[in-house]
């Protein structure tokens, strides 16, 4: 098993970390976290206890992944993006029993300084623009931007904007890979 843990990082006893994962400067991973293989955690990342992270996940600098967050395989978390886990926090009120689960599906990209309000599901290969604030569920392959975020397009698995309308029925090909995509009934899917 080959795991790189920088000397300044804190990995609490009991944390499960997959092969070929890299944990850089000043990272803290709590004891009940479960992390897959080939992940990378940049400087100053925090991973809570009730966190599940798949394989090949990249978490950039200054990201905190709090309890009740699940990241599936190949998720990218941009620098200083934010997860929350309580919808109405107050310092004087303990709301740990009210955490809302957040699920980030396979292949999602979350841009720098984006905020994910707890309790949402972000569909496969969705792309959250830098600075966007996600307040509701996101469709697979959706490109989301703004505050609060709204859908502004569709993205391919490769991370290229697809030439598709937001609604209706249409088909297109990813300019980078040649994979075919179909839009139907408000949903986008890869046909290959």
N, C-alpha and C positions, 0 to 999 in steps of 0.2 A: 504494500500500500504506500503510495507516494502522495503526501499532503504537505504543502508548503505553508508554514505558519510563522509569520514574522515575529521576532522576539518581543515586540511591543504589544502584540495582540493578546487578548484574553479569551481563551476557549474554556468554558466551564466544564467540569467533569460531567460526563453523561451525554454531552452533545454528540450527535451522530453526523459524521462528515464523510462524504464519499471520496473515492480515489481521485487523484489528480486535481484536487481543489486547492486554490491559492487564497490565502488569507493574509492581507497586507497590514500596514502600519495602523496601530491603535483601533483595531476591530475588536468588538466584544460579541461573542456568541454565547447565548445562555444555554443552560444544561439540558433542557428538553427539546431544543431545536433539532430538526431533521433536515439535513442538507445532502443533495445528490452529488454525483460525480462531475468533474470537470467544471466546477463553478469558480468564479472569481469575485472576491470581495475587496473593493478599493479602500483607501484610507478612511478611517473614522466611520465605519459602518457598524450599526447595532442590529443584532438579530435576536428577537425575543424568544421566550420559551415555547409558546403555542404557535410556532411558525413551521411551515413545511415548504421546502424548496426543492424543485426537481433538478434534473441534470442540465449542464451547460448554461446555467443562469449567470449573467454578468450584472453585478451590482456596483455601480460607480461610487465615487467618494461622497461622504456625508449623507448617506441614506440610512434611515431607521426603519426596520421592518418589525412592526409591533405585533403583539399577540393577535391571533385570529386572522392572519394573512397567509394565504397559500399562493405560491408561485409555481406554476407548472414548468415543464421543460422549456429551455431556450428563451426565457424571458430576459429582456434588457431593461434595467432600471438606471436611468440617466442621473448625472450628478445632482445632488441635493433635492431629488424628488421626494415627496412626502406621502406616507400612508397614515391614515387615522384609524382608530378602532372604537371610538365612542362618538355618537352623533351630537350629544349635548353636554360636553364636559364642564364640570365645575370643580374647582380646587377643593372645596370643602365637602364634596359629596363623592363617596366611593361608588363607582359605576362599573367595577370589574365584571360584575355579573351581567352587564348589559352590552358587552362587546358585540359588535356586528361583524360577521365573517366577510372577508373580501377574497374573491377568487380571481386570479389573473391566469388566463388560459395560455396554452402553448404558443410560443413565438411572438408574444406581445412585446412591443417597444413602448416604454414610457419615457418621454423626453425630460430634459433637465428642468428642474424647478416645477414640474407638474405636481398637482395634489390629487390624491385619490381619496374621496370621502368614503368612509366605511360602509359595508353592506352591499357593495356592487359586485357584479361579475363582468369582467372584461373578456370578450370573446377572442377566439384564436386569431392570431396575426393582426389584431387591431394595432393601430399606431396612434399614440397619444402625443400631440405636439408639445414642444417645450412651453412651460408656463400654463398649460391647460388645467382646468379644475373639473374633475369628473365627479358628477353628482348622481348619476344613474347608470344603469347597465349599458354596456357598449356591445354592438353587434360584431361578429367575426369580420375581419378585414376592414372595419370602419376606420377612417381617418378623422380624428377628433381634435378640435382646436377651440380656444377661447375660454372666457370666464363668464358664466359657467360654460363648459364645453358643449359644442354642438357638432353634429357630423358635417364635415366639409368635403368628404370624398371617400374613396376606397383605396386600399393599399394591397399590393401583392405580397406573397410570402417572402419575396426577395427585398421588400422595402421600397418598391417603386410605385408611384401613384398610378392607379389604373384609370384608363379613359372610359369611365362609366358614369351615367347620371346617378343622382342620389336615389331615385325611384324609377319604377317602370321595369321593363324587361330589355336586357341587352347582353351582349357578349363582347369580350375583348381578349387580347393576348398581352402578357407582361412583356414589355420591351426589352427586359434584361435576360429573361429565361425562356421565353416562348410558351410558358404555361398558359392554359386557357382558363378564363374566369367567366362566370355567368351570374348576372343579376336577375333575380326573379322574386316577386312578392316581398320586396324590401330586404332581401337577403342576398349576400354575395357568397359564392362558393368556387373553389378551384376544381376544375373538371378533370385534371390530370392526376 
